[in-house]
Amino acid sequence: MADADHVVYVLKCADGSLYTGYTTDLERRVAEHDAGDGAKYTRGRTPVELCYHEGYESKSAAMSREYEIKQLTRTQKERLVGLE
């Protein structure tokens, strides 16, 4: 799945919080977040560290998974990404 076109990812921010997002270019998107040009949430919480990602063949599948991850509790997210 590493070559999938649609990627859901989880970042660990400098303040210890977790951010979940969607992209079609993971390397570029993580760099944008790290530079403070990503989502409003991650600005001011840099540097960020990519700690998890999943690839999907369709945008709809990736967006559904992003929503699922965002609904998880902090503990469930930590378990998912291996930070537990």
C-alpha positions in Angstrom: 0.0 0.0 0.0 3.0 2.3 0.1 2.4 3.3 -3.5 -1.3 4.1 -3.0 -2.4 7.4 -4.4 -4.3 8.5 -1.2 -2.7 8.6 2.2 -4.1 9.0 5.7 -1.4 10.1 8.2 -0.9 10.9 11.8 1.7 13.4 13.0 3.0 13.9 16.5 3.3 17.6 17.2 5.9 19.3 19.3 3.4 19.8 22.1 2.7 16.0 22.2 -0.7 16.2 20.5 -1.6 14.1 17.5 -2.9 15.4 14.2 -4.6 13.2 11.5 -4.8 14.3 7.9 -5.2 13.2 4.3 -2.9 13.8 1.3 -1.9 12.6 -2.1 1.7 13.5 -1.5 2.9 12.5 2.0 6.4 13.8 1.8 5.3 17.2 0.6 2.5 17.5 3.1 4.6 16.6 6.1 7.2 19.2 4.9 4.4 21.8 4.7 3.2 21.0 8.2 6.8 21.2 9.5 7.4 24.6 7.8 4.2 26.0 9.4 2.4 26.0 6.1 0.1 23.1 6.8 -3.2 23.0 8.7 -4.0 25.8 11.1 -3.8 23.2 13.9 -0.2 22.3 13.3 1.0 25.9 13.0 2.7 26.8 16.2 3.1 23.1 17.1 6.2 22.5 15.0 8.3 20.5 14.6 6.0 17.7 13.7 7.0 14.0 13.3 5.3 11.5 11.0 4.4 8.6 13.2 1.9 6.6 11.1 0.4 6.4 7.6 -1.9 4.1 5.6 -2.4 4.1 1.8 -5.6 3.7 -0.1 -6.6 3.3 -3.7 -9.5 5.8 -3.6 -10.0 9.2 -2.1 -13.3 8.1 -0.5 -11.8 5.2 1.3 -9.0 7.4 2.6 -11.4 10.1 3.7 -13.5 7.5 5.5 -10.5 6.2 7.3 -9.4 9.7 8.3 -12.8 10.3 9.8 -12.6 7.0 11.7 -9.2 7.9 13.1 -10.3 11.3 14.1 -13.2 9.8 16.1 -10.8 7.6 18.2 -9.8 8.6 21.7 -6.3 9.7 22.4 -5.5 6.3 24.0 -6.9 4.5 20.9 -4.8 6.7 18.6 -1.7 6.1 20.6 -2.3 2.4 20.4 -2.9 2.6 16.6 0.4 4.5 15.9 2.4 2.5 18.4 3.1 5.3 20.9 1.5 3.4 23.8 
